[in-house]
Amino acid sequence: MKKTESPGVKLAKKTLFYVVATLLVMTWLLPLVIGVFTSLKSMDELMADPVMWRPPKVLHWENFVDTWNKAGMGRYIINTFIVTVPSVVGALLVSSLAAFALAFYRFKGSRFILITFVAGMLIPFQMLMIPVFRMSNAIGIDDSWAGVMLFHMAFQLGFCTFFMRNFMKQIPISQIEAPRIDGAGEFTIYSKIILPLSLPSLAALGVLEFTWIWNDLLWSLVLLRTDALKTVTLGLANMQGEFISRYNLTAAGSIIAALAPLAVFLFFQRWFIEGLTMGADKG
Amino acid sequence: MKKILAIAIVVLAAATLFVSCAKKGSNELVIQSYMSDEAPKAAFQVLADQFTKENPKIKVTINTTAHEQYKSQLMNYLTAKEAPDVLTWFAGFRMQQYAMKGLLEPLDKAWDNTQFPAAFKTASSYNGKVYFMPQSWYWWSVYYNKDVFAKLKLATPKTWDDFLAVCAALRKAGIEPIAIGAKDTWTAGGWFDYMDVAVNGGPFHQDLTAGKVAYTDPKVVNTFNYIADLSKKGYFMKNAASYSWQEAATLMFDGKAGMYLMGQFIKDVAPANKKDSIDWFRFPLVGSNTAYGVDTPFDGFMVPAKAKNKENALKFIAFLARKDTQESFNKSLGRLSSNQNVPVPNADAQRGLDMVKGATTAMQFYDRDAPEEMASKGMDAIVEIINTPAKAADILAALDKERVRIYAAVQ
């Protein structure tokens, strides 16, 4: 039998929990708060006052207008959408097909293929910078969106396939066998049965991938040279000069850039939580 | 579900189509630039617009990449099949290493000896051919807070002993004598250049950056002893390694630090109300030496051997060398023009120019005169010596091993 705690101990535990939780939340929020403060200060105030978490004396909303106009954030954000959306869609499409095969077909080497996908995730991408540039330059897709998309899809494939395959494994095999007996083709089973069942995990994965690809600097940096093609992370990096960094404008730009993934997350939030915990409680 | 699939496929197909349509025209000029600072970027755009006006048939595109990232991507720009036509870069070894590998286009056709001093041609050439078009330059010197010096009744030091006395007086008054933002290790590179030239003279320093002298040579050790001595006396600011150069400059603007060995661009970051209280003096002379050296890095342009529109590139390079274009670019930035026919923009620049004219040695900067890897190891070592002066001998011994390895790979 469980011993019941006295009200005093209960209260102390509760207080401790809230104190620790509040401290943790504050620690996590501090960088964000500093970012917002920095984005609203003038450069002179920033340079004169080393205390970053002091609220701005005068609110300089024009920093946001400045980054938008001078740094050309509008163009960069459109470019990033153009790169991100097809990359996410492509990665999800290809990886769900691969996951379908890995989850439901028994064939020689299926385990090996799965391990290859997982192993691919373990390679640090920085190591591949020069090979990727050489290859894309040789086949003429460097300095183009197609190249960036292709590499995003390729590099995200490992994680996506692994994630989708583990999810699909939980779908009872009878869901496949029944339509097969009824004469459905394999692609029909994939598109009419398995994909709708996987929708929550697809949504969760989509949100994750969207954020990752949106925030990517490495591949855009390696592959894009032309200003008109550059993505938002490169645009933010360009606000650092050779000698002078305009911290306030960079902070304002970062906040603007963070809005898109935030909006996507809020929109898909319901599926996101569902998808991540899917299968955690076996009924 | 079919709908979603159909949409996905359509999106992908549209994207590929869209991308493959974006083919490039023929009469173009593509410039890859690291001028991401607001002021130089705007000044450069003015030049590009003027070039377009003079050559209406050439379509000019400027692509800007942040400075640090530009450096990491330069090799890609130089070796790409469709390389950019004009690249911004630095003179000295930093450029010559690429000329050595045959990655650059000679610019002799655009070079005019009446426009540039002979010393500029040397730093812009490799094996008798010009590969670099200098545009602007700036000087390094010891910047100081005039208000602090006035309050403590300090005169600007001329000799090393004067300098030590000023440091002692500042320390006594509770002010950090020497600001240095060692998080950016290049700030230490300036100390190395100036200290070594002051102690051992210009020719010796040039041999050192060329890899001909060991870092364990007694003369080099002597240079580092001067730096270690400053550190032992506590004249470098505390926690230097946790400040970026810009943050450390703030200490001097606020009067919390007295002096800062820095490039002329430090004026650009001073808040408007502090600009006038910042001035500079020449790095002090050591011992009986009267000859001095200066760090005068110059920036300019080069053309990759694989450039697509070489004719336009050379036209643009000749355009950039002209007196009027250099004047228009540098006047607004307060920098000095490489073209010697351009009048000096202001009194401060005149003083800088006079200092340079009186110098026996002009250096580009440690990380431009020495191979990049060597300079980065060297600058790390200097910062380490500033932090732990007692270990100087060990640090230099380790550094010399790197020298042997790095120069073996370069030659």
Interface residues (C-beta under 8 A of the other chain):
Chain A: M43 D44 M47 A48 P50 K70 I82 V85 P86 V89 G90 L92 L93 F133 N137 A138 G140 D142 D143 S144 W145 A146 M149 S191 K192 L195 P196 L221 V222 R225 T226 D227 A228 L234 A237 N238 M239 Q240 G241 E242 F243 I244 S245 R246
Chain B: M1 K2 I4 L5 A8 I9 V11 L12 A15 T16 F18 V19 S20 A22 V30 Q32 Y34 M35 S36 D37 E38 P40 T61 I62 N63 T64 T65 A66 H67 E68 Q69 S72 Q73 N76 Y77 T79 A80 K81 E82 P84 W245 Q246 E247 A249 T250 F253 D254 G263 F265 D268 V269 P271 A272 N273
